[in-house]
């Protein structure tokens, strides 16, 4: 194999990674909270982090849900973000957007009552969580 093959392979892998990253950023733009909802999402973030930890530790939750919650908490703890913080609006909001998407999945699998039972904040905060994350209260 020649050096040209390795350069072509490296360029191909780099292009694939770039396209994947662009796809993820577009997906974040599609599911992001709109207007004031983004501000609300950032306001309740400390309570949401405690909620995630409580849900992940609850052995009555389905194993797949708990695994996703632990993976989400690892992502939140990492210093590297999907969208760098210097990008306006989305840079700081990517964590809130990803948390909202994961919480929608938790509600689909475990129900809104499980999320409500573990919510550490106020009723207003829970109402904001339901609104921001698009959770169904029924």
Secondary structure, DSSP 8 states (H G I E B T S, - for coil): --HHHHHHHHHHHHHHHHHHHHHHHHHHHHHS--THHHHHHHHSHHHHHHHHHHHHH-TTS-HHHHHHHHHHHHHHHSS--SS-TTSTTHHHHHHHHHHHHHHHHHHHHH-HHHHHHH--S-HHHHHHHHHHHT----
